[in-house]
């Protein structure tokens, strides 16, 4: 007998679905984090004048990046 049979462990489709869902969620989180980081970096690199031209104050950069990442 196999060890899995002896322990009563059975891989179910439901268990695999959970793992698939978990991995998909982690990938999506990583992608949103990358968008957030890239947006913060790009906006931080702009001058105060450039930020004013696009209607963003320096104190709003993280909020704008968060909204952008959540929309992605």
PyMOL CGO cylinders between C-alpha atoms (Angstrom):
from pymol import cmd
from pymol.cgo import CYLINDER

trace = [
    CYLINDER, 0.00, 0.00, 0.00, 1.05, 3.54, -0.60, 0.3, 1, 1, 1, 1, 1, 1,
    CYLINDER, 1.05, 3.54, -0.60, 1.70, 5.86, 2.31, 0.3, 1, 1, 1, 1, 1, 1,
    CYLINDER, 1.70, 5.86, 2.31, -1.10, 8.17, 1.18, 0.3, 1, 1, 1, 1, 1, 1,
    CYLINDER, -1.10, 8.17, 1.18, -3.57, 5.29, 1.36, 0.3, 1, 1, 1, 1, 1, 1,
    CYLINDER, -3.57, 5.29, 1.36, -2.36, 4.25, 4.80, 0.3, 1, 1, 1, 1, 1, 1,
    CYLINDER, -2.36, 4.25, 4.80, -2.77, 7.72, 6.25, 0.3, 1, 1, 1, 1, 1, 1,
    CYLINDER, -2.77, 7.72, 6.25, -6.21, 8.14, 4.74, 0.3, 1, 1, 1, 1, 1, 1,
    CYLINDER, -6.21, 8.14, 4.74, -5.07, 11.16, 2.71, 0.3, 1, 1, 1, 1, 1, 1,
    CYLINDER, -5.07, 11.16, 2.71, -6.95, 11.65, -0.52, 0.3, 1, 1, 1, 1, 1, 1,
    CYLINDER, -6.95, 11.65, -0.52, -6.21, 14.51, -2.89, 0.3, 1, 1, 1, 1, 1, 1,
    CYLINDER, -6.21, 14.51, -2.89, -9.55, 15.87, -3.93, 0.3, 1, 1, 1, 1, 1, 1,
    CYLINDER, -9.55, 15.87, -3.93, -10.51, 18.17, -6.75, 0.3, 1, 1, 1, 1, 1, 1,
    CYLINDER, -10.51, 18.17, -6.75, -11.72, 20.58, -4.10, 0.3, 1, 1, 1, 1, 1, 1,
    CYLINDER, -11.72, 20.58, -4.10, -8.26, 20.67, -2.49, 0.3, 1, 1, 1, 1, 1, 1,
    CYLINDER, -8.26, 20.67, -2.49, -6.64, 21.27, -5.85, 0.3, 1, 1, 1, 1, 1, 1,
    CYLINDER, -6.64, 21.27, -5.85, -9.14, 24.05, -6.52, 0.3, 1, 1, 1, 1, 1, 1,
    CYLINDER, -9.14, 24.05, -6.52, -8.11, 25.73, -3.31, 0.3, 1, 1, 1, 1, 1, 1,
    CYLINDER, -8.11, 25.73, -3.31, -4.43, 25.57, -4.26, 0.3, 1, 1, 1, 1, 1, 1,
    CYLINDER, -4.43, 25.57, -4.26, -5.19, 26.92, -7.72, 0.3, 1, 1, 1, 1, 1, 1,
    CYLINDER, -5.19, 26.92, -7.72, -7.25, 29.74, -6.26, 0.3, 1, 1, 1, 1, 1, 1,
    CYLINDER, -7.25, 29.74, -6.26, -4.54, 30.54, -3.73, 0.3, 1, 1, 1, 1, 1, 1,
    CYLINDER, -4.54, 30.54, -3.73, -1.85, 30.67, -6.40, 0.3, 1, 1, 1, 1, 1, 1,
    CYLINDER, -1.85, 30.67, -6.40, -4.01, 32.86, -8.64, 0.3, 1, 1, 1, 1, 1, 1,
    CYLINDER, -4.01, 32.86, -8.64, -4.65, 35.22, -5.71, 0.3, 1, 1, 1, 1, 1, 1,
    CYLINDER, -4.65, 35.22, -5.71, -0.94, 35.43, -4.93, 0.3, 1, 1, 1, 1, 1, 1,
    CYLINDER, -0.94, 35.43, -4.93, -0.12, 36.16, -8.58, 0.3, 1, 1, 1, 1, 1, 1,
    CYLINDER, -0.12, 36.16, -8.58, -2.75, 38.90, -8.70, 0.3, 1, 1, 1, 1, 1, 1,
    CYLINDER, -2.75, 38.90, -8.70, -1.43, 40.38, -5.46, 0.3, 1, 1, 1, 1, 1, 1,
    CYLINDER, -1.43, 40.38, -5.46, 2.12, 40.36, -6.82, 0.3, 1, 1, 1, 1, 1, 1,
    CYLINDER, 2.12, 40.36, -6.82, 0.94, 42.04, -10.02, 0.3, 1, 1, 1, 1, 1, 1,
    CYLINDER, 0.94, 42.04, -10.02, -0.97, 44.75, -8.12, 0.3, 1, 1, 1, 1, 1, 1,
    CYLINDER, -0.97, 44.75, -8.12, 2.04, 45.34, -5.87, 0.3, 1, 1, 1, 1, 1, 1,
    CYLINDER, 2.04, 45.34, -5.87, 4.26, 45.77, -8.94, 0.3, 1, 1, 1, 1, 1, 1,
    CYLINDER, 4.26, 45.77, -8.94, 1.83, 48.31, -10.42, 0.3, 1, 1, 1, 1, 1, 1,
    CYLINDER, 1.83, 48.31, -10.42, 1.71, 50.15, -7.08, 0.3, 1, 1, 1, 1, 1, 1,
    CYLINDER, 1.71, 50.15, -7.08, 5.51, 50.25, -6.77, 0.3, 1, 1, 1, 1, 1, 1,
    CYLINDER, 5.51, 50.25, -6.77, 6.02, 51.34, -10.38, 0.3, 1, 1, 1, 1, 1, 1,
    CYLINDER, 6.02, 51.34, -10.38, 3.39, 54.10, -10.03, 0.3, 1, 1, 1, 1, 1, 1,
    CYLINDER, 3.39, 54.10, -10.03, 4.91, 55.41, -6.78, 0.3, 1, 1, 1, 1, 1, 1,
    CYLINDER, 4.91, 55.41, -6.78, 8.39, 55.41, -8.31, 0.3, 1, 1, 1, 1, 1, 1,
    CYLINDER, 8.39, 55.41, -8.31, 7.28, 57.20, -11.47, 0.3, 1, 1, 1, 1, 1, 1,
    CYLINDER, 7.28, 57.20, -11.47, 5.24, 59.85, -9.65, 0.3, 1, 1, 1, 1, 1, 1,
    CYLINDER, 5.24, 59.85, -9.65, 7.95, 60.42, -7.05, 0.3, 1, 1, 1, 1, 1, 1,
    CYLINDER, 7.95, 60.42, -7.05, 10.43, 61.09, -9.85, 0.3, 1, 1, 1, 1, 1, 1,
    CYLINDER, 10.43, 61.09, -9.85, 8.30, 63.99, -11.13, 0.3, 1, 1, 1, 1, 1, 1,
    CYLINDER, 8.30, 63.99, -11.13, 8.93, 67.54, -10.01, 0.3, 1, 1, 1, 1, 1, 1,
    CYLINDER, 8.93, 67.54, -10.01, 6.37, 69.43, -7.98, 0.3, 1, 1, 1, 1, 1, 1,
    CYLINDER, 6.37, 69.43, -7.98, 5.48, 71.43, -11.08, 0.3, 1, 1, 1, 1, 1, 1,
    CYLINDER, 5.48, 71.43, -11.08, 4.91, 68.30, -13.15, 0.3, 1, 1, 1, 1, 1, 1,
    CYLINDER, 4.91, 68.30, -13.15, 2.72, 66.82, -10.41, 0.3, 1, 1, 1, 1, 1, 1,
    CYLINDER, 2.72, 66.82, -10.41, 0.72, 70.06, -10.26, 0.3, 1, 1, 1, 1, 1, 1,
    CYLINDER, 0.72, 70.06, -10.26, 0.25, 69.91, -14.04, 0.3, 1, 1, 1, 1, 1, 1,
    CYLINDER, 0.25, 69.91, -14.04, -1.45, 66.53, -13.73, 0.3, 1, 1, 1, 1, 1, 1,
    CYLINDER, -1.45, 66.53, -13.73, -3.41, 67.57, -10.65, 0.3, 1, 1, 1, 1, 1, 1,
    CYLINDER, -3.41, 67.57, -10.65, -1.63, 65.49, -8.01, 0.3, 1, 1, 1, 1, 1, 1,
    CYLINDER, -1.63, 65.49, -8.01, 0.05, 66.76, -4.88, 0.3, 1, 1, 1, 1, 1, 1,
    CYLINDER, 0.05, 66.76, -4.88, 3.06, 64.93, -3.48, 0.3, 1, 1, 1, 1, 1, 1,
    CYLINDER, 3.06, 64.93, -3.48, 0.99, 63.84, -0.46, 0.3, 1, 1, 1, 1, 1, 1,
    CYLINDER, 0.99, 63.84, -0.46, -1.47, 62.05, -2.77, 0.3, 1, 1, 1, 1, 1, 1,
    CYLINDER, -1.47, 62.05, -2.77, 1.07, 59.85, -4.55, 0.3, 1, 1, 1, 1, 1, 1,
    CYLINDER, 1.07, 59.85, -4.55, 0.48, 56.72, -2.44, 0.3, 1, 1, 1, 1, 1, 1,
    CYLINDER, 0.48, 56.72, -2.44, -3.31, 57.05, -2.66, 0.3, 1, 1, 1, 1, 1, 1,
    CYLINDER, -3.31, 57.05, -2.66, -3.15, 57.49, -6.44, 0.3, 1, 1, 1, 1, 1, 1,
    CYLINDER, -3.15, 57.49, -6.44, -0.83, 54.49, -6.73, 0.3, 1, 1, 1, 1, 1, 1,
    CYLINDER, -0.83, 54.49, -6.73, -3.14, 52.40, -4.55, 0.3, 1, 1, 1, 1, 1, 1,
    CYLINDER, -3.14, 52.40, -4.55, -6.18, 53.29, -6.71, 0.3, 1, 1, 1, 1, 1, 1,
    CYLINDER, -6.18, 53.29, -6.71, -4.21, 52.55, -9.86, 0.3, 1, 1, 1, 1, 1, 1,
    CYLINDER, -4.21, 52.55, -9.86, -3.03, 49.16, -8.56, 0.3, 1, 1, 1, 1, 1, 1,
    CYLINDER, -3.03, 49.16, -8.56, -6.52, 48.16, -7.45, 0.3, 1, 1, 1, 1, 1, 1,
    CYLINDER, -6.52, 48.16, -7.45, -7.92, 49.05, -10.87, 0.3, 1, 1, 1, 1, 1, 1,
    CYLINDER, -7.92, 49.05, -10.87, -5.32, 46.90, -12.64, 0.3, 1, 1, 1, 1, 1, 1,
]
cmd.load_cgo(trace, "trace")
